[in-house]
Amino acid sequence: MHCILCHSSQIVDIQSISKATLSSLYRKNFGIDIERLLHTDLAYMHCQDCDLRFFACLDGSIPTGDNDFYNALNQLDWYYFDEKNEYSFAKDFIKENASVLEVGCGKGAFAKYIPQSATYTGLEFSTEAKTMAAKNGINIQNISIEDLALRYIKKSQKEKFDVAYSFQVLEHVSDPHSFIASQIKVLKSLSDSTSDSTSNSDIVGGGGQIDSSLLIIAVPSEDSFLHYVTNGILNMPPHHISRFSDTTLQNIAKIFSLKLITLYHEPIQKEHYDFYKSTMLAHLLLGEKSLLDVGIYRKVVNKLSKCVKPFIKIPKNANGHTVVAVYEVV
C-alpha cells in the first residue's frame, strides 16, 4: 500500500474500522445503505512522509461514494450551504475578467461570489446537483477534472484558467494526486508559456500576469476540533477518504512544485458551536478513543454534554472546521 497523495510507501496503520458498525451508523443517522460501497473492514492509515491520513479497505481498494450515495445526501436540506466563510475569503483572489474553474461545485453556490466580468465553469459528478444549479441559471458539467485536463492538452495558455477552486472536495476523492495534478494542467503557467505561441502580454488581465494563476483548496482541518471527533461518519468513507493537516497542505506545495501563498483557518462558525463544545467535552472526559464508539460511556457523555454545553466557552483562537490553502502555479 502506498500513500494516495505522495505515493510514499512509508505508511502506518493507525486503527481498524468495522464495516458493520460504520454501515449501521449511516443507516441510523441518514437512512443510507453503504454496504455495497465497502468491500471489507477499513484501515485508517497515516503517511509518515506527507502526513496525510486516509482510509482504505483491507483489500487495498479506496471506498468512495457513487452518484446514488451523493444524490441521497443532496436530499438533506443542510448538505449544501449557499454561504460559507471560506467563500468570502476565497473570492478576494479573483480579479476582473478572470477565468474561474470550480471543481466539485455542488449546485454552484460559489458562482454568485465572483465578479460579473469573470467567467465561471463548474464541474460536478452529482446529477441532482446539476439539476439544482440549472434552476439558478448556473451551467455545470458532469465530468471529472481528469477528463477536462485531457481536453485541455492542446489548449493555448490564453484559453486556460486563471484560478481553480475546490471547496470541501479533495477529501472525497480516491486519488488526490491525480486530482491536484489535473487542476494544475488546466491553469495558466509561466513555465509552459515559453513553448506556447501566446505571448505573455496576451495573458494580462483576468488573473493578471501568467505567473499569478492560483490553485485554491478548502478542506476540513485536521488541526482543528475535528481531529477529536468520534462517530463523525461524514468525515469517514464513503463520504470522506482523506484528512489534511497544515503539514500535509504545506507538503502539497513541495509535491507539485507550487508556491504556498497562505493557509487560512476559519474561526469556529456559529453552526458548529454545539459541535465544538460536545466534541471537546467528550475528549476531556474520554480521551482519544477510536473513530467509532457506540459504547455506553460514550452515550452517557453525549447526554451529559447537552446539559454542560451552555457553560463551555470557545477559545478565540480555536481553529474552525475549514482550512483554505492558496497556491501559486509557477
N, C-alpha and C positions, 0 to 999 in steps of 0.2 A: 504494500500500500504506500502511495506517495501523497504528499500534500496537494490538494486540488488547486492551490493558488501558486505556490513557488516550485512545486514538483520535487521538493526535497524528500528524501527517504527517512529523515530524522524526525519521526513522529512517534508519539507515545499514546497509549490507550488510557484515557482518564477514568472512564467508567462505562458500564454496560447499561443499556436501556431496554426494558421489557416491551416487546411489540404489543403484547396483550394489554398491559397497563396503559400504554400510550393510546392505543386504539379505543379503549374503554373511556378514557378522559375526553377524547374527541367526540365520541357519541354522546356522552353525558352533557358536555358543555355546548356543543354546536350541532348535534344531530347529524354529524357527518361520519360516514364509514370510510376509514383509511386502510382497511385490511389489504385491499388489492394493491396499494402503493408501497407497502413494506414487505419485502421478501422474507426478512428474518428479524431477529432482535437487532438492536443498533449498538454500534460502538461510538463513543464520544472521544474524538481524537484531538491532540494538541501538537502542532508543528513546532519543533524546537528552533527552527531557523527563522521563519517569518512571524511566528506567534499566533497564527490562525488556529481557531478551534472549529472543528467541523464534525458532522455526523456521517456515518456510512453503515450500510447493512453488513452483516458478518460475511456475506459472500462478496464484498467489495463494491457492490452497486451503491449509487447515491440516490436516496429516496426522495424524489421531488414530487410536487403536486402536479396534476394534469388539469385540462380545461374544465372538466366536471367539478373537480375539487375547488377551483377558484370561482367558478360560477356559483357554487353553493355559498361560499364566503361572501360573494357580492350581494347576496340577499340580506346580509346583516347591515342594518342602516348605519352602523358606526364604522364599517370596514374602510370606507374611503372618506377622508376629511377634505373638504373644499379649501380649508385654510390651515396652514401649518407654519410653525415658527421657522422651519427650515426654508420654506418658500420665500418668506420675507427676507431672509439672509441671502439666499442664492440669487434672487432676482437682480441684486445690485451688480452682478458680474456680467450682465447683458447690456451691450452697447446698442445704440441706434443702428438699425438696418442689419443687425446680426442674424445669422442663420443658426437657429436653435434646434437641437435634437434632444428629445426626452425618451429614454429607453425604459420600458415598463411604466408607461404613463398613466395606467389606470383609465379613468374616464376623462383624463386631460385637464384636471383642475388647475395645474400649474400654467396652462396656456394663457389664462387671464392675467397673469402677473408680468408677462413680457411686454416690451414696448410695442405700440401699434405698428411701428415701422419694421419690426423684426418679423422673420418668418419662422413658423413652428411646424415641426414634424414629430409625430408621436408614434412609438412602437409599443404594441401591447398584444400579448397572447390571448387574453380573455375575450371571447366573442361578446359576452354580456357587457363588458366594459366598453367595447367599441360601440355597441348599440346605445349605451348611456351617453357616450361622448357625442355621438351624432345628433342627439336631441338638443345639444348645446352648440351645434354648428362646428364642432371640432372633428376634423378628419384624421383618423389614426389608422395604421396598417397592422394587420395581424401577421407580422413576420418577425423573425429573430434579428438581433443585431449582427449575428454572424452572416445571415443571408444578405442583409443590407451592405455589409462590408464587401461581400463578393461583387455586388452590383457597382460598388464604388472603386473597384480596382483601376479602371481606366479613366476615372473622373479627373478633371484638372483640379488644381488647388483651389481655384476660384469657386468651383462647384461644391466643394466640401463644406463642412460645418465649422462655425466659429466656437460654439460651446456645445458640449454634450453633457446631459444630466442623467442621473439615475437616483431617484428618491426611494429608499426602502426597497431596493430590488436586488442588489448584489448578494444579499444574504439568502436569497431564494434559489439562486442558480447552482446547477451541479458542477459547472466548470467556470469558476470566476476568472481564471487566467484567460481563457478564450473570450469571455465576455468583455473584459477590460481591453484586451488586445484589439478586438474588433471595433470598439469605440474609438480607440486611437487611430485606427486605419481610416475612419471617415472624417477625421478632424484635419484642418489645415496644419501643415507642418513646415517649418523653415528648412529642415533637413531634406525634405522631398522637393522643395521648390527649385533646387539647382538643376534638376533634370526635367523640370516642367517648363513648357513654353509660356506659361503665365508668369509675368514679371511681378516682383514684389509690389510695385506701385499699383497693380491691378487688384491687389488684395486689401488695400487700405479701405477703411470703412467698417461696417459691421462689427467684427471682433477686433478691429484695429489692425496693426501690423500682423503679418502672418505668424510671428513667433508668440503671439498672445492668445492663441487658441487654448481653450480651457476644458478640462475634464473635471466635473464636479460630482462627487459621490456622497450620498447621505445614507447612513446605516445605523441600526441600533448600536449603542455604545456598550462595549464590554467593560469600559472604565466608568460605569455608572451603576445605579442600584440594580440594573437588570442582571448583573453578574450574580446577585444573591437570590434571584427569583427561583422558587421551587414550584413545579407544576405549571410553569409558563409554557404551555404546549404550543402556542403560536410562535414561540421562539425555538421551536423544535420541528423536525420533519413530520409530515411532508411540506410544512409551510416554510420554515427557515432551515437552511442547511449549515450555514457558517456564522461565526461570531467574530467581530472585529474589535480589537483593542487599538489604542493610539499607536502602539508599536507596529501592529500589522499595517495600519494605514501609512505609516512612515516607510515601511518596507516596500509597499506598493510602488512608491516613487523610485526606489532602487531597482526593483524587479523590471520595471518598464521604462527606465531611463527618463523619468518625468521630474519636474521640479515641484516640490510641495510648497505651495504658497501659504496655506494656513489650515489649521484644524480648529473648527468652531464647535463647542459644546453648547447646546441649548440649555437654558435653565429648566428646572422642573416645571412642567406645564400644569395648569390647573386641573386638566382632565386626568393627570397622573398623581395628584396629591395623595389620594387614598391608597393608590397602588404603591407609591413610595413608602408610605408610613407602615402599611401592613407587611411589606417586604422586609424593611429594616427591623421591625419589631420581631418578626419570625427569626431573622438572622441572629438577633441579640439573644433570643431565648433558646433557639435550637442549634445555632451554629451552622456551618456549611454542611448540609446534608446532600443526598443525591438529587439529581434534577427532577426526579419523580418521587413523591412521598405521599401515600394515601393512608398512612398510619394514624392511630388515634391521637397521638400527641400533636400532630400537625393540625388535625381537625379542631382540637381544643384551642390551640393558639390562634387559629383563624377566627374562631368565635370571640376569643378574648380581644383580638385586635379591633373588633367593631366597637368595643367599649373604651379602649385606650387611645385610639387614633386621634380623637379631638385634643388630646393633651400632648401629642408629639409635634415638635417643631422641626421644620425642614431647614437645614443649614443654607445660608445664602449662596455658598459656593458649591453646592451639590450639583453634580452633572446630571442633566436630564436624559431622557430616553435616547435622543439622537445626537450623533456627531456628524459634521459635514467636513469633508476633505476637499480642498481646491488644489488642483494640479495644473501646471502649465506644460503644454506639449512643445518640446523644443527640438 
